[in-house]
Amino acid sequence: MENSKAPIIFLHSALGTAQDLEPLMTLFQEKGYETHSFNFSGHGIGSAEPNEFRIDLFAHDLQNYIQKNSLKDVIIFGHSMGGYVALYHKANFEDSPIKMIFTYGTKFNWSEGSVLKELPLLDPVNVQNSLPQFAALLEKKHGDRWKQLLRSTAHMMQNLERLDGLTKEDMADINIPVTLILGDHDRMVTTEETLLTKNWLSNARMATISHSKHELEKTNLREMANIIEAEID
């Protein structure tokens, strides 16, 4: 594989960090691809704490990374929220250099009822009491800010549809190839919402990964890498 191929930027999920993407990135590095990743604002240890989490803020993080590294003809892989950020960037940033997007486990239904189902996992007290291992993992990834991260993410989700929600019109403006990938055991994202989004996009396809959940560490990464590579080539 020649290094002249388009660079791939890997975008992490809400509550995640760039480190989560390293096993998948390694599969592409072994084949000679140029890979990139970074932490969104307010994620990981040491990054600046924004006043408010917004999809628009994270899209600007992506824009800044692209400009700082002088990247062109970019391919994006976005896990969960990362995929939403990539689509938002392509729909809202003039002259976006993104030429292809792959999403995995990206949620598109942000109605009030859908958000309410996610809120218990974003309550620091509930997480600490009911899911101590998850709390410890978040603290390892994000340090002392993990509780604020949960609260900021909850606030973003509750306001996402009103502030930064991708509309049918936004999707119609995205004319690059988009592949929406879903794990066959993903309990957070439905086939129905993914299929609806696919139908709004002019150049999209869906793919399902076998024996895979929403979390990347519980996903068949080699099968996913094969799907992505087949589309790129």
N, CA, C and O of each residue as an XYZ file, in Angstrom:
932
protein
N       0.847     -1.194      0.000
C       0.000      0.000      0.000
C       0.886      1.248      0.000
O       1.781      1.371      0.836
N       0.653      2.137     -0.894
C       1.497      3.320     -1.001
C       1.062      4.383      0.001
O      -0.125      4.521      0.299
N       2.027      5.127      0.512
C       1.725      6.166      1.485
C       1.022      7.357      0.866
O       0.569      8.250      1.583
N       0.920      7.385     -0.482
C       0.235      8.483     -1.147
C      -1.280      8.375     -1.002
O      -2.012      9.288     -1.385
N      -1.754      7.247     -0.444
C      -3.186      7.082     -0.231
C      -3.682      8.101      0.783
O      -2.918      8.606      1.605
N      -4.972      8.394      0.710
C      -5.557      9.415      1.580
C      -5.367      9.051      3.052
O      -5.481      7.884      3.425
N      -5.076     10.052      3.885
C      -4.949      9.797      5.325
C      -6.302      9.455      5.944
O      -7.345      9.929      5.494
N      -6.265      8.624      6.983
C      -7.483      8.264      7.705
C      -7.411      8.865      9.105
O      -6.461      8.614      9.846
N      -8.425      9.663      9.464
C      -8.538     10.200     10.816
C      -9.551      9.366     11.577
O     -10.672      9.163     11.112
N      -9.159      8.887     12.740
C     -10.028      8.072     13.591
C     -10.547      8.948     14.741
O      -9.764      9.513     15.505
N     -11.872      9.050     14.848
C     -12.505      9.903     15.856
C     -13.182      9.049     16.928
O     -13.947      8.134     16.622
N     -12.888      9.361     18.178
C     -13.408      8.548     19.289
C     -14.848      8.913     19.643
O     -15.415      9.876     19.127
N     -15.408      8.122     20.525
C     -16.806      8.278     20.951
C     -16.927      9.239     22.119
O     -15.926      9.684     22.680
N     -18.173      9.556     22.482
C     -18.417     10.271     23.734
C     -17.893      9.412     24.880
O     -18.064      8.193     24.874
N     -17.262     10.038     25.849
C     -16.650      9.388     27.021
C     -15.378      8.623     26.666
O     -14.757      8.015     27.538
N     -14.982      8.651     25.382
C     -13.792      7.922     24.964
C     -12.586      8.821     24.804
O     -12.633     10.016     25.094
N     -11.503      8.219     24.336
C     -10.282      8.958     24.004
C      -9.674      8.341     22.745
O     -10.103      7.283     22.285
N      -8.680      9.015     22.205
C      -7.995      8.521     21.014
C      -7.369      7.147     21.258
O      -7.233      6.348     20.330
N      -6.993      6.878     22.497
C      -6.343      5.606     22.824
C      -7.261      4.410     22.534
O      -6.781      3.322     22.215
N      -8.572      4.613     22.643
C      -9.520      3.521     22.371
C      -9.404      3.010     20.945
O      -9.724      1.854     20.668
N      -8.949      3.864     20.042
C      -8.915      3.543     18.616
C      -7.621      2.866     18.173
O      -7.506      2.441     17.023
N      -6.655      2.765     19.069
C      -5.335      2.250     18.688
C      -5.358      0.831     18.112
O      -4.655      0.577     17.134
N      -6.143     -0.117     18.680
C      -6.150     -1.466     18.075
C      -6.637     -1.466     16.630
O      -6.093     -2.188     15.794
N      -7.665     -0.657     16.326
C      -8.154     -0.574     14.943
C      -7.150      0.150     14.059
O      -6.913     -0.264     12.924
N      -6.563      1.217     14.561
C      -5.571      1.962     13.794
C      -4.372      1.080     13.450
O      -3.808      1.182     12.360
N      -3.988      0.214     14.386
C      -2.842     -0.674     14.162
C      -3.056     -1.567     12.946
O      -2.120     -1.826     12.189
N      -4.296     -2.039     12.756
C      -4.600     -2.889     11.602
C      -4.349     -2.154     10.292
O      -3.934     -2.763      9.306
N      -4.600     -0.851     10.280
C      -4.373     -0.061      9.066
C      -2.910      0.343      8.927
O      -2.383      0.410      7.817
N      -2.258      0.612     10.049
C      -0.838      0.940     10.000
C      -0.034     -0.232      9.452
O       0.933     -0.029      8.717
N      -0.425     -1.460      9.802
C       0.274     -2.655      9.321
C       0.169     -2.799      7.809
O       1.007     -3.453      7.186
N      -0.852     -2.194      7.217
C      -1.041     -2.246      5.763
C      -0.500     -0.997      5.077
O      -0.693     -0.813      3.875
N       0.181     -0.133      5.845
C       0.842      1.018      5.260
C       0.020      2.288      5.168
O       0.425      3.242      4.504
N      -1.149      2.315      5.835
C      -1.963      3.527      5.799
C      -1.434      4.581      6.768
O      -0.871      4.259      7.814
N      -1.628      5.837      6.400
C      -1.305      6.961      7.286
C      -2.518      7.195      8.187
O      -3.604      7.503      7.696
N      -2.339      7.053      9.486
C      -3.455      7.176     10.419
C      -3.256      8.354     11.370
O      -2.132      8.711     11.722
N      -4.368      8.940     11.769
C      -4.358     10.086     12.678
C      -5.458      9.923     13.723
O      -6.481      9.289     13.463
N      -5.242     10.495     14.899
C      -6.287     10.555     15.910
C      -5.935     11.643     16.914
O      -4.782     12.062     17.010
N      -6.930     12.094     17.657
C      -6.715     13.119     18.683
C      -7.881     13.055     19.662
O      -8.901     12.424     19.386
N      -7.722     13.710     20.802
C      -8.793     13.790     21.796
C      -9.646     15.025     21.545
O      -9.124     16.120     21.334
N     -10.955     14.840     21.570
C     -11.838     15.997     21.516
C     -11.668     16.834     22.783
O     -11.228     16.323     23.813
N     -12.019     18.120     22.707
C     -11.936     19.026     23.857
C     -12.666     18.424     25.057
O     -13.768     17.893     24.926
N     -12.033     18.516     26.224
C     -12.652     18.031     27.450
C     -12.542     16.538     27.660
O     -13.088     16.018     28.633
N     -11.848     15.824     26.773
C     -11.691     14.380     26.883
C     -10.227     14.027     27.115
O      -9.330     14.700     26.609
N      -9.995     12.978     27.875
C      -8.631     12.573     28.179
C      -8.045     13.418     29.297
O      -8.714     14.291     29.851
N      -6.815     13.155     29.613
C      -6.120     13.871     30.688
C      -5.272     14.979     30.075
O      -4.421     14.724     29.224
N      -5.512     16.203     30.515
C      -4.675     17.312     30.083
C      -5.253     18.205     29.018
O      -4.675     19.249     28.719
N      -6.397     17.826     28.421
C      -6.970     18.702     27.395
C      -7.769     19.827     28.050
O      -8.215     19.705     29.191
N      -7.940     20.918     27.316
C      -8.644     22.086     27.853
C     -10.110     21.762     28.108
O     -10.719     20.985     27.373
N     -10.669     22.356     29.145
C     -12.072     22.130     29.511
C     -12.939     23.207     28.876
O     -12.840     24.371     29.263
N     -13.787     22.852     27.910
C     -14.644     23.856     27.276
C     -15.792     24.270     28.182
O     -16.122     23.566     29.136
N     -16.400     25.414     27.882
C     -17.549     25.864     28.658
C     -18.749     24.950     28.481
O     -19.537     24.756     29.406
N     -18.883     24.388     27.281
C     -20.037     23.554     26.970
C     -19.663     22.551     25.892
O     -18.998     22.894     24.914
N     -20.096     21.309     26.077
C     -19.897     20.307     25.037
C     -20.915     20.534     23.930
O     -22.112     20.656     24.194
N     -20.436     20.591     22.685
C     -21.300     20.737     21.521
C     -20.707     19.925     20.370
O     -19.487     19.813     20.250
N     -21.558     19.369     19.538
C     -21.072     18.707     18.325
C     -20.306     19.722     17.476
O     -19.291     19.391     16.865
N     -20.799     20.952     17.447
C     -20.132     22.005     16.680
C     -18.715     22.258     17.212
O     -17.791     22.479     16.428
N     -18.544     22.227     18.519
C     -17.212     22.399     19.122
C     -16.277     21.281     18.665
O     -15.137     21.539     18.280
N     -16.761     20.041     18.708
C     -15.918     18.910     18.325
C     -15.617     18.931     16.826
O     -14.546     18.500     16.399
N     -16.564     19.434     16.030
C     -16.305     19.583     14.594
C     -15.213     20.617     14.354
O     -14.412     20.471     13.431
N     -15.177     21.661     15.180
C     -14.084     22.639     15.080
C     -12.753     22.021     15.536
O     -11.700     22.352     14.991
N     -12.797     21.139     16.519
C     -11.584     20.399     16.894
C     -11.041     19.642     15.680
O      -9.841     19.653     15.407
N     -11.949     18.989     14.964
C     -11.561     18.239     13.760
C     -11.004     19.181     12.704
O      -9.983     18.887     12.083
N     -11.665     20.303     12.500
C     -11.196     21.283     11.517
C      -9.798     21.781     11.867
O      -8.936     21.895     10.996
N      -9.582     22.074     13.136
C      -8.265     22.562     13.582
C      -7.188     21.507     13.361
O      -6.065     21.830     12.974
N      -7.534     20.243     13.609
C      -6.549     19.169     13.420
C      -6.198     19.028     11.940
O      -5.028     18.882     11.584
N      -7.216     19.074     11.082
C      -6.983     18.960      9.640
C      -6.085     20.091      9.144
O      -5.146     19.863      8.383
N      -6.385     21.313      9.585
C      -5.603     22.469      9.139
C      -4.180     22.437      9.696
O      -3.221     22.726      8.980
N      -4.048     22.088     10.965
C      -2.733     22.045     11.606
C      -1.808     21.039     10.925
O      -0.599     21.252     10.836
N      -2.397     19.937     10.445
C      -1.594     18.886      9.825
C      -1.627     18.930      8.293
O      -1.122     18.029      7.624
N      -2.241     20.008      7.746
C      -2.291     20.228      6.285
C      -2.793     18.989      5.543
O      -2.196     18.564      4.554
N      -3.888     18.419      6.027
C      -4.424     17.196      5.437
C      -5.427     17.515      4.335
O      -6.203     18.465      4.433
N      -5.395     16.706      3.293
C      -6.317     16.875      2.166
C      -6.916     15.515      1.812
O      -6.339     14.472      2.121
N      -8.071     15.538      1.167
C      -8.739     14.295      0.738
C      -8.786     13.288      1.881
O      -8.298     12.164      1.764
N      -9.380     13.715      2.979
C      -9.361     12.947      4.223
C     -10.456     11.886      4.241
O     -11.575     12.120      3.785
N     -10.111     10.714      4.776
C     -11.086      9.675      5.086
C     -11.288      9.685      6.594
O     -10.322      9.780      7.351
N     -12.541      9.586      7.035
C     -12.834      9.600      8.465
C     -13.458      8.287      8.887
O     -14.375      7.787      8.235
N     -12.954      7.724      9.991
C     -13.663      6.668     10.704
C     -14.096      7.263     12.034
O     -13.260      7.736     12.804
N     -15.383      7.246     12.309
C     -15.882      7.798     13.564
C     -16.660      6.773     14.355
O     -17.644      6.216     13.869
N     -16.217      6.522     15.578
C     -16.956      5.612     16.467
C     -18.025      6.407     17.207
O     -17.718      7.391     17.880
N     -19.266      5.984     17.083
C     -20.391      6.582     17.811
C     -20.447      8.097     17.580
O     -20.710      8.531     16.458
N     -20.208      8.904     18.611
C     -20.248     10.358     18.453
C     -19.259     10.847     17.403
O     -19.522     11.834     16.716
N     -18.122     10.165     17.272
C     -17.131     10.555     16.270
C     -17.686     10.543     14.863
O     -17.343     11.396     14.046
N     -18.552      9.568     14.576
C     -19.184      9.519     13.269
C     -20.141     10.674     13.054
O     -20.234     11.221     11.955
N     -20.857     11.044     14.114
C     -21.785     12.175     14.028
C     -21.017     13.465     13.762
O     -21.444     14.297     12.962
N     -19.886     13.623     14.435
C     -19.051     14.807     14.257
C     -18.563     14.898     12.805
O     -18.562     15.981     12.219
N     -18.153     13.769     12.229
C     -17.660     13.762     10.849
C     -18.750     14.188      9.874
O     -18.500     14.991      8.975
N     -19.957     13.657     10.045
C     -21.071     14.019      9.167
C     -21.446     15.485      9.339
O     -21.744     16.178      8.366
N     -21.429     15.950     10.584
C     -21.733     17.355     10.860
C     -20.704     18.263     10.178
O     -21.062     19.286      9.595
N     -19.430     17.882     10.256
C     -18.373     18.675      9.625
C     -18.607     18.760      8.120
O     -18.533     19.842      7.537
N     -18.885     17.634      7.501
C     -19.078     17.619      6.046
C     -20.287     18.448      5.628
O     -20.274     19.080      4.572
N     -21.334     18.444      6.458
C     -22.567     19.165      6.125
C     -22.468     20.663      6.380
O     -23.168     21.448      5.741
N     -21.593     21.073      7.321
C     -21.620     22.465      7.781
C     -20.349     23.271      7.512
O     -20.374     24.496      7.633
N     -19.253     22.629      7.155
C     -18.004     23.355      6.943
C     -17.744     23.498      5.446
O     -17.625     22.506      4.727
N     -17.659     24.722      4.999
C     -17.413     24.983      3.585
C     -16.050     24.426      3.187
O     -15.071     24.572      3.919
N     -15.999     23.796      2.038
C     -14.757     23.205      1.517
C     -14.178     22.143      2.458
O     -12.960     21.996      2.558
N     -15.050     21.409      3.142
C     -14.582     20.306      3.985
C     -13.788     19.321      3.124
O     -14.276     18.884      2.082
N     -12.559     18.963      3.550
C     -11.731     18.079      2.728
C     -12.060     16.602      2.900
O     -11.362     15.744      2.359
N     -13.112     16.301      3.648
C     -13.472     14.892      3.871
C     -14.031     14.301      2.580
O     -14.974     14.842      2.002
N     -13.450     13.192      2.130
C     -13.897     12.587      0.872
C     -14.634     11.263      1.077
O     -15.236     10.735      0.142
N     -14.587     10.726      2.307
C     -15.271      9.468      2.586
C     -15.433      9.336      4.101
O     -14.529      9.692      4.857
N     -16.593      8.823      4.545
C     -16.853      8.682      5.981
C     -17.315      7.264      6.284
O     -18.151      6.699      5.579
N     -16.753      6.706      7.344
C     -17.213      5.435      7.902
C     -17.639      5.696      9.352
O     -16.865      6.237     10.141
N     -18.853      5.315      9.692
C     -19.292      5.443     11.080
C     -19.500      4.052     11.656
O     -19.860      3.117     10.940
N     -19.268      3.925     12.968
C     -19.587      2.666     13.656
C     -20.389      2.981     14.910
O     -19.938      3.729     15.779
N     -21.580      2.404     14.995
C     -22.407      2.590     16.186
C     -22.797      4.040     16.409
O     -22.898      4.486     17.552
N     -23.018      4.781     15.333
C     -23.402      6.191     15.476
C     -24.913      6.303     15.638
O     -25.682      5.782     14.830
N     -25.321      6.991     16.696
C     -26.747      7.144     17.009
C     -27.282      8.392     16.316
O     -26.657      9.452     16.355
N     -28.440      8.256     15.683
C     -29.050      9.380     14.976
C     -30.390      9.800     15.576
O     -30.880     10.892     15.288
N     -30.981      8.955     16.397
C     -32.253      9.290     17.040
C     -31.981      9.944     18.395
O     -31.671      9.265     19.373
N     -32.102     11.278     18.436
C     -31.854     12.014     19.667
C     -33.134     12.670     20.188
O     -33.114     13.774     20.733
N     -34.244     11.955     20.001
C     -35.522     12.420     20.551
C     -35.462     12.354     22.073
O     -34.590     11.699     22.642
N     -36.402     13.042     22.725
C     -36.404     13.102     24.195
C     -36.473     11.705     24.803
O     -35.768     11.408     25.768
N     -37.321     10.851     24.238
C     -37.456      9.496     24.769
C     -36.184      8.692     24.635
O     -35.821      7.934     25.536
N     -35.501      8.855     23.509
C     -34.258      8.133     23.283
C     -33.159      8.599     24.233
O     -32.392      7.789     24.751
N     -33.090      9.904     24.457
C     -32.067     10.465     25.349
C     -32.294     10.010     26.784
O     -31.336      9.716     27.499
N     -33.551      9.950     27.210
C     -33.862      9.550     28.586
C     -33.304      8.170     28.920
O     -32.913      7.916     30.059
N     -33.267      7.281     27.932
C     -32.733      5.938     28.157
C     -31.238      5.962     28.467
O     -30.729      5.075     29.151
N     -30.533      6.984     27.961
C     -29.081      7.049     28.129
C     -28.652      7.773     29.407
O     -27.526      7.600     29.874
N     -29.546      8.579     29.967
C     -29.147      9.455     31.079
C     -28.646      8.730     32.334
O     -27.738      9.245     32.987
N     -29.195      7.549     32.710
C     -28.650      6.876     33.901
C     -27.152      6.581     33.802
O     -26.445      6.598     34.810
N     -26.671      6.310     32.587
C     -25.241      6.033     32.399
C     -24.395      7.301     32.419
O     -23.166      7.238     32.374
N     -25.067      8.461     32.487
C     -24.360      9.739     32.504
C     -24.537     10.464     33.826
O     -24.210     11.645     33.943
N     -25.056      9.758     34.820
C     -25.216     10.309     36.169
C     -24.054      9.814     37.017
O     -23.976      8.621     37.312
N     -23.138     10.712     37.421
C     -21.940     10.273     38.150
C     -22.245      9.476     39.411
O     -21.555      8.499     39.702
N     -23.260      9.871     40.157
C     -23.600      9.161     41.393
C     -24.077      7.753     41.077
O     -23.657      6.790     41.718
N     -24.952      7.636     40.090
C     -25.463      6.321     39.693
C     -24.335      5.433     39.182
O     -24.265      4.252     39.521
N     -23.449      6.008     38.360
C     -22.333      5.228     37.810
C     -21.409      4.756     38.930
O     -20.972      3.605     38.930
N     -21.113      5.627     39.870
C     -20.201      5.280     40.962
C     -20.791      4.180     41.853
O     -20.076      3.293     42.319
N     -22.107      4.254     42.078
C     -22.758      3.285     42.964
C     -23.075      1.966     42.275
O     -22.919      0.896     42.862
N     -23.522      2.050     41.021
C     -24.011      0.853     40.331
C     -22.985      0.223     39.394
O     -23.027     -0.979     39.133
N     -22.075      1.035     38.897
C     -21.101      0.549     37.919
C     -19.683      0.983     38.309
O     -19.048      1.751     37.586
N     -19.195      0.495     39.441
C     -17.881      0.955     39.932
C     -16.727      0.680     38.966
O     -15.775      1.458     38.903
N     -16.806     -0.421     38.213
C     -15.731     -0.719     37.250
C     -15.729      0.293     36.108
O     -14.668      0.707     35.641
N     -16.923      0.689     35.659
C     -17.039      1.706     34.615
C     -16.524      3.040     35.126
O     -15.849      3.766     34.396
N     -16.842      3.372     36.387
C     -16.355      4.616     36.995
C     -14.831      4.620     37.062
O     -14.194      5.634     36.778
N     -14.254      3.488     37.436
C     -12.789      3.386     37.519
C     -12.150      3.544     36.142
O     -11.092      4.159     36.008
N     -12.803      2.984     35.117
C     -12.288      3.107     33.753
C     -12.326      4.556     33.287
O     -11.378      5.043     32.671
N     -13.431      5.244     33.587
C     -13.545      6.648     33.204
C     -12.490      7.496     33.909
O     -11.911      8.399     33.306
N     -12.242      7.205     35.183
C     -11.228      7.958     35.929
C      -9.833      7.701     35.357
O      -9.000      8.606     35.316
N      -9.582      6.471     34.919
C      -8.285      6.141     34.320
C      -8.087      6.901     33.014
O      -6.981      7.355     32.719
N      -9.165      7.043     32.222
C      -9.073      7.714     30.931
C      -9.018      9.232     31.057
O      -8.281      9.899     30.331
N      -9.812      9.776     31.994
C     -10.031     11.219     32.028
C      -9.571     11.899     33.314
O      -9.655     13.121     33.433
N      -9.088     11.120     34.270
C      -8.639     11.711     35.517
C      -9.795     12.231     36.368
O     -10.914     11.725     36.291
N      -9.512     13.241     37.174
C     -10.506     13.764     38.111
C     -11.711     14.393     37.427
O     -12.745     14.602     38.063
N     -11.590     14.694     36.144
C     -12.686     15.370     35.450
C     -13.799     14.408     35.013
O     -14.759     14.855     34.385
N     -13.709     13.116     35.317
C     -14.639     12.143     34.747
C     -16.092     12.433     35.097
O     -16.986     12.205     34.282
N     -16.334     12.937     36.314
C     -17.715     13.244     36.702
C     -18.256     14.423     35.893
O     -19.406     14.404     35.456
N     -17.429     15.443     35.696
C     -17.840     16.585     34.894
C     -18.047     16.168     33.440
O     -18.935     16.688     32.763
N     -17.236     15.239     32.964
C     -17.382     14.723     31.603
C     -18.774     14.110     31.418
O     -19.434     14.353     30.408
N     -19.211     13.319     32.393
C     -20.543     12.714     32.315
C     -21.629     13.777     32.293
O     -22.558     13.704     31.488
N     -21.516     14.765     33.176
C     -22.542     15.826     33.236
C     -22.567     16.646     31.945
O     -23.637     16.988     31.441
N     -21.387     16.957     31.415
C     -21.310     17.750     30.173
C     -21.871     16.975     28.992
O     -22.532     17.543     28.123
N     -21.604     15.664     28.964
C     -22.117     14.824     27.879
C     -23.630     14.704     27.962
O     -24.314     14.736     26.939
N     -24.161     14.565     29.183
C     -25.610     14.499     29.364
C     -26.270     15.782     28.871
O     -27.292     15.739     28.187
N     -25.683     16.917     29.221
C     -26.217     18.213     28.779
C     -26.210     18.302     27.251
O     -27.174     18.775     26.649
N     -25.128     17.850     26.633
C     -25.033     17.897     25.180
C     -26.114     17.028     24.539
O     -26.773     17.452     23.590
N     -26.291     15.823     25.053
C     -27.279     14.918     24.474
C     -28.696     15.469     24.605
O     -29.515     15.324     23.697
N     -28.975     16.096     25.734
C     -30.312     16.638     25.959
C     -30.617     17.819     25.038
O     -31.781     18.129     24.786
N     -29.583     18.465     24.543
C     -29.774     19.636     23.689
C     -29.311     19.425     22.249
O     -29.363     20.346     21.434
N     -28.860     18.211     21.939
C     -28.253     17.973     20.634
C     -29.238     18.208     19.492
O     -28.921     18.900     18.525
N     -30.423     17.634     19.607
C     -31.385     17.750     18.514
C     -31.746     19.214     18.242
O     -31.942     19.609     17.093
N     -31.831     20.008     19.303
C     -32.206     21.421     19.163
C     -31.064     22.282     18.634
O     -31.298     23.202     17.851
N     -29.832     21.994     19.051
C     -28.701     22.863     18.701
C     -27.918     22.390     17.481
O     -27.673     23.163     16.555
N     -27.529     21.120     17.486
C     -26.604     20.628     16.455
C     -27.113     19.377     15.743
O     -26.335     18.668     15.105
N     -28.394     19.107     15.847
C     -28.924     17.896     15.244
C     -28.823     17.919     13.729
O     -29.124     18.932     13.097
N     -28.399     16.807     13.148
C     -28.320     16.692     11.691
C     -29.726     16.503     11.134
O     -30.446     15.596     11.553
N     -30.115     17.348     10.200
C     -31.451     17.295      9.620
C     -31.438     16.497      8.315
O     -30.381     16.155      7.786
N     -32.613     16.218      7.825
C     -32.737     15.539      6.532
C     -32.071     16.370      5.441
O     -31.460     15.825      4.522
N     -32.191     17.700      5.547
C     -31.575     18.605      4.575
C     -30.049     18.560      4.667
O     -29.357     18.595      3.650
N     -29.529     18.482      5.903
C     -28.078     18.347      6.083
C     -27.568     17.088      5.391
O     -26.563     17.112      4.681
N     -28.280     15.995      5.613
C     -27.856     14.725      5.036
C     -27.875     14.780      3.512
O     -27.007     14.213      2.848
N     -28.879     15.472      2.966
C     -28.992     15.573      1.505
C     -27.807     16.328      0.903
O     -27.461     16.124     -0.261
N     -27.186     17.204      1.705
C     -26.037     17.980      1.226
C     -24.741     17.170      1.219
O     -23.747     17.590      0.626
N     -24.752     16.015      1.874
C     -23.544     15.187      1.961
C     -23.533     14.228      0.774
O     -24.288     13.256      0.750
N     -22.682     14.502     -0.202
C     -22.705     13.700     -1.431
C     -21.496     12.775     -1.586
O     -21.310     12.167     -2.639
N     -20.687     12.670     -0.550
C     -19.542     11.759     -0.590
C     -19.994     10.349     -0.174
O     -21.074     10.201      0.399
N     -19.191      9.319     -0.449
C     -19.541      7.972      0.020
C     -19.529      7.894      1.551
O     -18.568      8.313      2.196
N     -20.598      7.357      2.115
C     -20.719      7.165      3.560
C     -21.114      5.718      3.818
O     -22.060      5.213      3.213
N     -20.395      5.052      4.711
C     -20.743      3.689      5.109
C     -21.105      3.689      6.582
O     -20.285      4.027      7.435
N     -22.342      3.307      6.875
C     -22.849      3.264      8.250
C     -22.733      1.825      8.744
O     -23.466      0.945      8.294
N     -21.806      1.593      9.674
C     -21.541      0.237     10.170
C     -22.174      0.072     11.547
O     -22.117      0.969     12.387
N     -22.774     -1.087     11.757
C     -23.474     -1.364     13.007
C     -23.090     -2.748     13.503
O     -23.005     -3.692     12.718
N     -22.859     -2.870     14.802
C     -22.622     -4.183     15.390
C     -23.941     -4.930     15.528
O     -24.969     -4.325     15.833
N     -23.919     -6.234     15.308
C     -25.177     -6.996     15.347
C     -25.749     -7.128     16.753
O     -26.899     -7.535     16.916
N     -24.951     -6.785     17.782
C     -25.445     -6.822     19.161
C     -25.389     -5.442     19.821
O     -25.272     -5.342     21.043
N     -25.470     -4.396     19.028
C     -25.467     -3.027     19.556
C     -26.829     -2.734     20.178
O     -27.852     -2.787     19.495
N     -26.842     -2.425     21.476
C     -28.102     -2.150     22.180
C     -28.423     -0.662     22.237
O     -29.513     -0.280     22.665
N     -27.494      0.176     21.815
C     -27.706      1.621     21.873
C     -28.287      2.170     20.575
O     -29.092      3.100     20.597
N     -27.884      1.601     19.457
C     -28.269      2.114     18.141
C     -29.127      1.076     17.426
O     -28.783     -0.105     17.393
N     -30.234      1.518     16.860
C     -31.135      0.589     16.181
C     -30.841      0.522     14.678
O     -30.299      1.454     14.083
N     -31.213     -0.600     14.099
C     -31.122     -0.749     12.646
C     -32.028      0.258     11.957
O     -31.691      0.787     10.897
N     -33.199      0.523     12.575
C     -34.190      1.414     11.969
C     -33.652      2.832     11.813
O     -33.792      3.429     10.745
N     -33.041      3.379     12.860
C     -32.541      4.754     12.767
C     -31.357      4.844     11.804
O     -31.177      5.855     11.125
N     -30.557      3.788     11.751
C     -29.419      3.760     10.825
C     -29.907      3.682      9.377
O     -29.378      4.361      8.497
N     -30.912      2.855      9.142
C     -31.464      2.716      7.799
C     -32.124      4.012      7.337
O     -31.996      4.395      6.174
N     -32.831      4.690      8.246
C     -33.468      5.964      7.902
C     -32.417      6.982      7.472
O     -32.599      7.692      6.483
N     -31.322      7.050      8.216
C     -30.242      7.981      7.883
C     -29.614      7.612      6.540
O     -29.320      8.487      5.726
N     -29.411      6.326      6.313
C     -28.865      5.869      5.027
C     -29.737      6.360      3.873
O     -29.224      6.786      2.838
N     -31.032      6.299      4.052
C     -31.946      6.706      2.980
C     -31.950      8.209      2.745
O     -32.322      8.671      1.667
N     -31.535      8.977      3.756
C     -31.443     10.431      3.606
C     -30.171     10.843      2.873
O     -30.108     11.923      2.285
N     -29.162      9.982      2.912
C     -27.886     10.270      2.272
C     -27.935      9.832      0.808
O     -28.571      8.834      0.471
N     -27.264     10.580     -0.046
C     -27.348     10.292     -1.481
C     -26.401      9.191     -1.930
O     -26.599      8.585     -2.984
N     -25.360      8.928     -1.120
C     -24.341      7.955     -1.542
C     -23.890      7.146     -0.331
O     -22.744      7.245      0.108
N     -24.816      6.340      0.202
C     -24.534      5.634      1.452
C     -24.879      4.153      1.348
O     -25.711      3.729      0.545
N     -24.200      3.390      2.198
C     -24.524      1.977      2.339
C     -24.425      1.607      3.806
O     -23.782      2.300      4.595
N     -25.073      0.500      4.164
C     -25.016     -0.026      5.522
C     -24.241     -1.329      5.531
O     -24.249     -2.082      4.557
N     -23.572     -1.580      6.644
C     -22.878     -2.854      6.825
C     -23.042     -3.276      8.282
O     -23.095     -2.432      9.176
N     -23.120     -4.575      8.515
C     -23.262     -5.104      9.870
C     -22.068     -5.972     10.210
O     -21.641     -6.804      9.410
N     -21.527     -5.770     11.415
C     -20.387     -6.554     11.893
C     -20.914     -7.656     12.801
O     -21.721     -7.395     13.693
N     -20.464     -8.879     12.579
C     -20.960    -10.008     13.364
C     -20.297    -10.080     14.742
O     -19.147     -9.679     14.924
N     -21.051    -10.600     15.693
C     -20.556    -10.833     17.064
C     -19.946     -9.565     17.666
O     -18.881     -9.611     18.283
N     -20.630     -8.442     17.481
C     -20.056     -7.156     17.897
C     -21.067     -6.301     18.649
O     -22.238     -6.230     18.276
N     -20.600     -5.659     19.707
C     -21.417     -4.750     20.504
C     -21.045     -3.299     20.187
O     -20.261     -3.036     19.276
N     -21.612     -2.369     20.944
C     -21.372     -0.950     20.675
C     -19.926     -0.561     20.972
O     -19.331      0.246     20.257
N     -19.370     -1.141     22.028
C     -18.018     -0.784     22.454
C     -16.979     -1.371     21.494
O     -17.108     -2.513     21.054
N     -15.962     -0.592     21.179
C     -14.936     -1.067     20.245
C     -14.197     -2.291     20.768
O     -13.810     -3.167     19.994
N     -14.001     -2.351     22.087
C     -13.281     -3.492     22.642
C     -14.111     -4.775     22.575
O     -13.603     -5.862     22.848
N     -15.387     -4.643     22.212
C     -16.259     -5.814     22.057
C     -16.731     -5.935     20.605
O     -17.837     -6.400     20.329
N     -15.866     -5.506     19.690
C     -16.198     -5.470     18.265
C     -15.199     -6.306     17.474
O     -14.018     -6.371     17.813
N     -15.685     -6.934     16.429
C     -14.829     -7.693     15.522
C     -14.076     -6.695     14.634
O     -14.521     -6.374     13.532
N     -12.937     -6.214     15.126
C     -12.215     -5.136     14.442
C     -11.653     -5.570     13.097
O     -11.594     -4.771     12.163
N     -11.245     -6.813     12.991
C     -10.665     -7.263     11.718
C     -11.729     -7.280     10.622
O     -11.457     -6.911      9.479
N     -12.938     -7.710     10.976
C     -14.033     -7.686     10.000
C     -14.351     -6.248      9.594
O     -14.606     -5.967      8.423
N     -14.333     -5.345     10.568
C     -14.596     -3.941     10.264
C     -13.497     -3.365      9.371
O     -13.791     -2.645      8.417
N     -12.250     -3.673      9.669
C     -11.136     -3.164      8.861
C     -11.256     -3.658      7.424
O     -10.956     -2.924      6.482
N     -11.697     -4.904      7.259
C     -11.852     -5.456      5.901
C     -12.932     -4.712      5.133
O     -12.771     -4.446      3.941
N     -14.035     -4.371      5.801
C     -15.124     -3.628      5.162
C     -14.625     -2.251      4.724
O     -14.887     -1.811      3.605
N     -13.903     -1.581      5.621
C     -13.406     -0.230      5.326
C     -12.398     -0.280      4.182
O     -12.469      0.527      3.255
N     -11.475     -1.211      4.244
C     -10.433     -1.281      3.211
C     -11.036     -1.586      1.834
O     -10.590     -1.048      0.820
N     -12.048     -2.448      1.811
C     -12.694     -2.792      0.543
C     -13.349     -1.556     -0.089
O     -13.342     -1.403     -1.311
N     -13.911     -0.685      0.744
C     -14.551      0.536      0.234
C     -13.506      1.551     -0.224
O     -13.691      2.220     -1.241
N     -12.420      1.666      0.517
C     -11.364      2.628      0.155
C     -10.730      2.245     -1.172
O     -10.457      3.103     -2.012
N     -10.497      0.955     -1.354
C      -9.832      0.487     -2.573
C     -10.803      0.378     -3.745
O     -10.402     -0.003     -4.845
